[in-house]
Amino acid sequence: MKLSTRLASAAALLSVLTTASTLSVSAQSNFLSQWQARASATQAKQPGWAVPVISPYPMLIQVFRTEFVRQIAPARTDTWNFGNTKGVNLIPFARTEVDFLVPPYIQHNSKKAKDGFGDASGSLKYRIFSGNEQHGNYLLSAAFTATIPTGSYSNGNKNATVLPSMSGGKGIGKFDIQSSLGATLPVINGSVAGRPIAWNTTAQYHLANLVWPELENNTTVYKGGTNDGKTQNFVSPGLLIGKYKLHPQDPKGRVAFAGGTAMQIATSHFHTYNHALYFTGRILF
C-alpha cells in the first residue's frame, strides 16, 4: 500500500474516532442537561422547605447526604453511627425520587458489642400532589423503603424489611409543618422481630436567608417483638444552615451545600437511649 493511501486511511479513521468522541460527549452533555432541567422543573412545583435533620421529608431532592450520630444509652455508654443510612438521592423522572442508601458503620465503644456495618437499603418516593409557595404551599408523598440484612454481627436486622410510609406538609409564610407516618415490616418472623410504627412531626421557621431553626417530635410505637406495647418519644430541637449555592452568579446552577445539627432528648418513660446528637452534611445538585 502506498504511503499516501495509508495516510489517507489513517486520516479517515482519525476523523471517524473524533466524530464519535464528539457525538458521545454531546450525548452525555445533553443527557445531563436534560436530567437537571427535569429535576429543576419537578422541584419548582413544590415548596422550598429545608429537609429536617432527623425526620423523613415529603419533598423530592437531589443530594449526596451523610450524617454522624452519637447516642448515649441509659448505662451511659455511647454509640457512634457513621453515615446513618444516608447516601445519594436522585430525581430520574417527574414526581419521582430514588435513593441509594449506604450501610452505616456502627461503633459501640463497649466490650459487649462488636463494631461493624449495618444493612444496605434503598427507597422509592412518589409525590402525589404539591403546590409551591405561590400555589398553596403544600405537599403529599408516598414512599417505599426496603432493607437487605447485610449488617455484620448484630449491627442490622436479622431479616429483610420493607417500610411503606406517607409524608406531607403545609406552609404558612415562613413557617411550615412536615409530618410522616410509616411502619417497618419484616419480610418473615414479623411477630418475633416486631413491627415498629414511626410518626415524626417537624415545625420549621425560615428565620433568615440561610437559617432554619426547627423542633421535631419523633415517636415510635412498638408492635410485637421484645418491646411490644411500648412507646418511645423524643423531642429534638435543631438548626439547619442552607442551602448555600456554590455558584450564586449562575441562575441555573444547582450545586449547593447545606448542613445542620439536632439534639434528640427522650421524653418517654421507656427509651432505648437517653439522647442523641446529630450532625448532617449535604451536597445538593
N, C-alpha and C positions, 0 to 999 in steps of 0.2 A: 504494500500500500504506500502510495506516495506521501511525502511529508505534508503537502498541502491538504490532502484528503484527511489525514489523521488530525491535523489542526482543525479542520472544519468539523469533524466528528466530535472532537473534544469541546469545541465552542458550542456546538448544538447541545451536547449533554449538559454542559455548564448552564446554558440558558434554560433548559428544562428544569434542572435542580433549583436554579434561582427562582424561577416562576412558581414551582411547587412550594418552596420555602415561603415565598411572599404570600401565596394563597393560604398556606397553613397559618401564618402569623395573623393575616387578615381575618381568617375564620375564627381564630381564638379571640382576637380583639372584639369582633362582632358578638361572639357568644357572651363574653364577659360584660360588654356594654349593655347588651340586651337583658342579661340577668340582673345587673344593677338597676337598670331602668325599670324592670318589672318589680324589683324589691322596693324601689322608691315610690312607685305608683301604689303598691299594696299598702305601704306604711302611711302614705298620705291620707288614707281613708280611715285611720284610727287615731285615737288620742296619743299625744306625745309624752305620756307619763313615764316616770322612771321605773325600771324593774326593781321590785323590792329586794332587800338584801337576802332575806330568808324565804319568803313565801313564793309559791308558784305565781305566775303572771299571765294575764289574758292576752297581752299584745303579741304580735309577730315581730321577731327581731332577727338580725344577722349579727353574730357576735362570737368572738372567742372569749370564753369566760372561765375563770378559775377562782377558787376560794381556799382559805385556810381557816380551820375551826379548832378552837381549844375548848373542850368540855371538862368541867370539874364535877366529879362524882360525889355522892354523899360521904364516901370514905376518904374524901379529899385527894384522891388520885386524879391525875389529869390525862386526857386522851387527845392527841392531835390528829386531825383529819386533813390530809394534804390533797387538795383537788375537790373534795366534797361532791363527787359525781357531777362535775360540770365539764364542758367541752366546747364543741363547735355547733352553733345553731344557724341554719340556713333557711332562706325563703325560695324554694325552687319553683313554686307555682303561686298563682294568685290565691290569697286566703290560706296558704298552707305553710307550715314550718316543720322542718325535720331536724332533730337534734341527735348528734353523735356524742355520747357521754363517756368520758374516760373513767376507768376504775380508779377510785381514790386509794391513797396509801394511808393505812391506819397505824399510828404509833401510840402504844398503850402506856408506856412508862410504868409498867407493872410486871413483876416476875410471874404473875399468874396468867398472863395473856401474851400471846405471840403477835408480833407486828406482821403486817402483810397487806396485800392489795384486796380491795373489795370487789363487788360484782360489776360486770360490764352491762351497759344498758343503752337504750335508745328510745326516742319519743317522736310521736307524730301529733301535730296540732292542727286543727281546722277552725278558722274564725267564722262563726255563724253569722253574726252581723255586727256592725260598728258604725260609729259616726265620729268624725274628728271634732276639735274644739268649736268649729264653726257650724257643725251639723249635729248637735245633740250631746257630744262629749260622752259616749258610752261604748261598751264593748262586751261581747259574749263569745267564748270559745270553748271547744271540747278537745280533750287530749287523751292519748293512749300511750302509756309507757310500758315497756317490757324489760325485764332484767334476766340475765343468764347467770347461774351460780358458778362464777369463775373465781370467787374470792378464795384466798389462801387461808389455811387454818380455819378459824371461826369468824373471819372478818367479812362475811357475807351471808346471804340466806342459803339454807340447805336445798331449797328448790327454786325453780324459775317462778317468777311472779309477773302479774300484769296489774296495771294501775290505771283504770279509767277515771277521768276527772272532768269537772266543769269549772270554768273560771270566768269572772266578769267584773265589771266595774262601772262606776258613774262619776263624772267630774262636774264640779260647780266652780267656775272660775279657776283659781289657782289650787283649789282643794279637790282631792279625789279619794275614793274608797275602792279598793280592789278586794275580791274575795274568791276563794277556791274551795272546792269540796271533792275529795277523792278517796278511794279505798284500795289498799294493797291486797291483792288476791293471789295466794299461792296456787300454782297450777295443780299440785297434788298435796295431800295431807293438810288441807286448809284448816280443819278443826284443831289440829295439833299445833301448826305454826302460827295460827291466828290470822285475823283479817282486820288490821287496824284501819280506822277511818280518820282521815286528817281534814280538819277545817281550819283554814287560815284567812285572816282578815287584816288588811293594811290600810291605814289612813296616812295620806301624804299631803304635804303643802309645798308648793313651788315658791320657796321663800325669796330667792334671787335667781339671777340668770343660770347659775350652775349648782345651786344649793337646794337639796330636797330633804328636809327632816321628815321622819316617819315614825309611826308607832304600829307595831304588829302584834297580833294575838294569834298564837299557834296552839291549837288544840288537837289532841289525839285521843280517840275513844277506842279501846281495845275490845275486840270481839273474838273469843276463842284464844287458845294459847295459854301461856303461863300467867299473863296479865289480864285474863278475861274479866270483863266488868269494870275495869279501872279506867280512869280518865286522867290524862296528863295535860297540864296547861302552862304555857309560858307567855309572858309579856315581854316584848322585845323593842325597846327604843333604838333607833338607828339614824344614820345620816349618810346620804348619798351625794357625791360630787360629780357633776357631768350632765350632758356629755360635752367634752371639750374637743372641738374639731381640730384635727392636726393640720388641715389646710383651709383655714377660715376664709381665705380670699377666693376659693373656688366654690361657687354656689351649688354645684352638683357633687362636690366632694362628700363622701360618706364616711371616711375613716375618722374615728373619734375615740377618745378614752373616757372611761367612767370608773369610779371606784367608790367604796364605802365601807362602813363598819356598823355592827349592831351588837348589843348585849342581850342575850336571852336569859330571862330570870324566871325561875319556877314559881308559880303561884298556886299550884295544887298540892294537896297533901301527898299524893303519890307522884313521884317523878324519878326517872332513871338517871338523871344528873341534875345538879343544883342550878348551874348556869353555864352558858357557853358564850364565847367571844368570837364573832365572825369578822373576817376580812375578805372583801371581794374586789377583784380587778377585772375589767372588761375592755376589750378592743372591739369596737363596733365598726362594721364595714358594709 
